[in-house]
Amino acid sequence: MLAAAQRLRRSTDFAAAIRGGRRAGRGTLVVHLLIEEPAFASTARAGFVVSKAVGNAVTRNKVRRRLRHLVRPLLTDLPEGAALVVRALPPAAEASFATLAADLEGALAAARRPRRPR
């Protein structure tokens, strides 16, 4: 479980991270990362989107628990005020824990990379 201060709860926070953040995807998930200068010191926060396309309620909750467990240690590496939204894709239901971990770390690393000039 994430601490209350580490969770995204309002839909406006989810929307801001999805619309304004950097996006990176892997086979089982998509990561949206919004790094802003915080108006006040707050910890990095995370939220999860696991739709019905992933599976039934039991499967969705299993995927959400796994992702929450994987994200918890990664939040300390993010700057203060960062918002992270992890959206599970349907293959996440069948993915192993190791596959989810590798996809999450790879997607987060890609989202943190500086943008290349066009």
C-alpha positions in Angstrom: 0.0 0.0 0.0 1.2 3.5 -0.8 1.0 6.2 1.9 -1.8 8.7 1.5 0.7 11.4 0.5 2.1 9.3 -2.3 -1.2 8.5 -4.0 -2.9 10.4 -6.8 -6.6 10.6 -5.9 -8.3 13.4 -7.8 -9.2 13.1 -11.5 -7.7 16.5 -12.2 -4.3 15.1 -11.0 -4.6 12.1 -13.3 -5.7 14.3 -16.2 -2.8 16.7 -15.7 -0.2 13.8 -15.6 -1.7 12.1 -18.7 -2.1 15.3 -20.8 1.0 17.2 -19.7 3.4 14.5 -18.8 5.9 12.5 -20.8 4.6 9.1 -22.0 6.5 5.9 -22.5 5.1 2.5 -23.2 6.3 -1.1 -23.0 4.5 -4.4 -23.7 2.4 -4.5 -20.6 2.0 -0.9 -19.5 2.2 2.8 -20.3 3.8 5.3 -18.0 2.8 9.0 -17.9 5.3 11.1 -15.9 4.7 14.8 -15.1 7.6 16.6 -13.4 6.8 20.1 -12.2 8.3 22.5 -9.9 6.2 22.0 -6.7 4.4 25.1 -5.3 5.0 23.5 -1.9 7.2 20.6 -1.0 5.4 17.4 -1.6 6.5 13.9 -2.3 6.3 12.2 -5.7 2.8 10.7 -6.1 1.6 7.7 -8.2 -1.8 6.5 -9.5 -2.9 3.5 -11.4 -5.3 2.9 -14.3 -6.4 -0.7 -14.8 -9.4 -1.0 -17.1 -11.8 -3.8 -17.6 -9.9 -4.7 -20.7 -7.3 -6.2 -18.4 -9.7 -8.7 -17.0 -12.2 -9.3 -14.3 -12.1 -7.7 -10.9 -9.8 -10.3 -9.3 -7.3 -9.9 -12.2 -7.4 -6.1 -12.2 -6.8 -6.0 -8.4 -3.9 -8.5 -8.7 -2.3 -6.3 -11.4 -2.9 -3.2 -9.4 -1.3 -4.7 -6.3 1.7 -5.9 -8.3 2.2 -2.5 -9.8 1.8 -0.7 -6.5 4.5 -3.0 -5.0 6.9 -2.2 -7.9 6.3 1.6 -7.9 6.8 2.1 -4.1 10.6 2.0 -4.1 10.8 3.9 -7.4 9.0 6.9 -6.0 11.9 7.9 -3.9 14.0 8.4 -7.0 11.6 10.8 -8.6 11.8 14.6 -7.8 9.5 16.2 -5.4 6.1 17.1 -6.9 6.3 14.5 -9.7 3.1 12.8 -10.7 3.3 9.2 -12.1 0.4 7.4 -13.7 0.8 3.8 -14.6 -1.8 2.4 -17.1 -1.9 -1.4 -17.4 -2.5 -2.9 -20.8 -4.3 -6.2 -21.3 -1.1 -8.3 -21.6 -0.4 -7.2 -17.9 -2.9 -9.8 -16.8 -0.8 -12.7 -18.0 2.6 -11.1 -17.4 5.0 -12.4 -14.7 6.1 -10.2 -11.9 9.6 -10.0 -13.4 8.1 -8.9 -16.8 6.0 -6.2 -15.1 9.1 -5.0 -13.2 11.3 -4.8 -16.3 8.6 -3.0 -18.3 8.0 -0.5 -15.5 11.6 0.3 -15.1 12.2 0.6 -18.8 9.2 2.8 -19.4 10.1 5.0 -16.4 13.6 5.4 -17.6 12.4 6.3 -21.1 10.0 8.9 -19.7 12.8 10.5 -17.6 15.2 10.8 -20.5 15.6 14.3 -21.9 13.8 15.0 -25.2 15.9 15.0 -28.3 15.7 18.2 -30.4 13.9 17.7 -33.7 
